[in-house]
Amino acid sequence: LFLLGTGVVGGTLLKIIKDQASKLFERQLFNLQVCGIANIESMLIRPDGIELNNWQKTLEKKGLNIDLDSYCQQAMDLNLKHSVFIDCTASDQTSEWYPRFLKAGIHVVTPNKKANTQEMAVYKKLHKSASSRGVKFRYETNVGAGLPVIQTIQDLISAGDNIHKIEGILSGTLSYIFNNYTSKDSFSAIVKNARDKGYTEPDPREDLNGMDVARKILILSREMGWELNITDVDVENLSPVESMKAKNIENYFELLQKYDDQMRDRIGKIEKSGNRLRYIARAEGGKLSAGLKEVDSEHPFYGLQGSDNIVAIYSDYYPIPLVIRGAGAGAEVTAAGVFADILKTISG
Amino acid sequence: LFLLGTGVVGGTLLKIIKDQASKLFERQLFNLQVCGIANIESMLIRPDGIELNNWQKTLEKKGLNIDLDSYCQQAMDLNLKHSVFIDCTASDQTSEWYPRFLKAGIHVVTPNKKANTQEMAVYKKLHKSASSRGVKFRYETNVGAGLPVIQTIQDLISAGDNIHKIEGILSGTLSYIFNNYTSKDSFSAIVKNARDKGYTEPDPREDLNGMDVARKILILSREMGWELNITDVDVENLSPVESMKAKNIENYFELLQKYDDQMRDRIGKIEKSGNRLRYIARAEGGKLSAGLKEVDSEHPFYGLQGSDNIVAIYSDYYPIPLVIRGAGAGAEVTAAGVFADILKTISG
């Protein structure tokens, strides 16, 4: 295994590998070895495996200054059997390396969405690099973290199912906000509260602009063979236009407050009808959208709580939808999902 | 592929294979060939593959009288590369062959629950036959048909998660009955209605005795490493004791009617408190149970509709449960699940 990125997900993944590798070895299944660790500062390659009990110290003391190209090239040049490259960064530079890895027979596992949201032509080339060589490119954690969303769609499609519609609440932040927002609250206060609880990005505009959700529904639609790009998603930005220019977060919240009354009117009307407001991503009839939608009590998203993600798949086989729900973000569930992808890759 | 059983699931599976094999071949992924088809009457083996456009006629005309041992032995003797044996029967004789197939390097895929509910010692031996040889034994459709329940549990366990509790509504029949039963109805009439709609077995006692649900929660608990047997499941039988002796179905429903008032009292009290009644399988604290439980509006099973199955997994990684919901029975979803298992087996 060659890991890039040792942040919350990469770090938790190393913990899981350390704990599970010995069990897999005892059961004579695999001998997992982490042969490379790199982050934004340093890189370390050890063909015989890196001792994971104190990789931080080893990386600090023995690591070289990071050079992404050199790290990737070394991983390839070593030409070790059953190599897996694991990209736990949010960078878009790394995805340029994926086709090269795949062509060299190195599997790629990643929670990073960049490669799968690239321009369609590049995306197709990448996926062809994997499938034509029997090399694996796995990215279950691109959508819903550890929830089995992508594999389920792939399984249905490969068994000849015809998916009519996919709907999802694909942002933990927007899930939390609309599971809690009522006409008694001010919208800006709910957003502030979500930020204080650590549910949002440091700059909540990155959640409220809906682009992360748009990228996720694009990825799911591409699993169905739809040839669309990110610019084809009709996205509702929940931050008012002028707030995009806000100098700082305080200033942003002041601007957001101006829209509290408008939002209160909207939620008030919906409450009266007994319905609820949800930020929903949708793929249907060849069109992709992400935005606020009203749902009634019969809808599978009506009773959502906390900051859960939820996905509903409507198809020939599942006219009443197949629904998957649970935490869709967080270091543990994401790292566990990446680890499951690694095991599926090497157990092949 | 060697198929045993051409009933609703096996027959639908052959339809899916016929439609999908050419697509997989065009994409240069696999060349799927069905080299054996057998059912309760006939068997046919063709090492070069059976033409699937009219397998029924070929089997009828060219097939030999069924001899299970001879069919299985021939599948082994042919010694074809990447052989997969698919058991779409409900028989318990076939599972005796699984360890022999696995030892011979033949993968086994099945929706049949018999092998996985055998005595613990036999179960362990069977699973060891697979894991120690890197041969696959896949049975995702044992629980919830095509819903990704077993794989999800396996993924969590292998990533070091600690599952505290699994709860499920694992019978489409019992789901339908309790999603529809209110104090305005008589319980026996609801059961009759479910039978008329084709939701129950021809003899509804087979659904109402809870044993099918008990087998499913046993299988899930064994995925967590619990070493329990079917006799360890505390099962509530919904048919009154004396009805087990009923001579025929009419007589059974007469006996069931006697308990309508008692059941109406029970559901009436629960309705008043705002709760609902569900037939729930549960694995928690080393104990397995299947029976009627009251759930409040916060419970993930409260809003269940139709005849859906639902499973909730509570763990260290998912303190708020991971929930999977959808059709848990039916020819199409089961056959699609079996097909997905076949693809995962051979794409390894």
Interface residues (C-beta under 8 A of the other chain):
Chain A: I16 D19 Q20 R27 Q28 L29 S131 S132 G146 L147 P148 Q151 T152 D155 L156 S158 A159 G160 D161 E298 P300 Y302 G303 Q305 G306 D308 D316 Y317 Y318 I320 P321 L322 V323 I324 R325 G326 A327 E332 V333 A335 A336 G337 F339 A340 L343 S347 G348
Chain B: I16 D19 Q20 L24 R27 Q28 L29 S131 S132 G146 L147 P148 Q151 T152 D155 L156 S158 A159 G160 D161 E298 P300 Y302 G303 Q305 G306 D308 D316 Y317 Y318 I320 P321 L322 V323 I324 R325 G326 A327 E332 V333 A335 A336 G337 F339 A340 L343 S347 G348
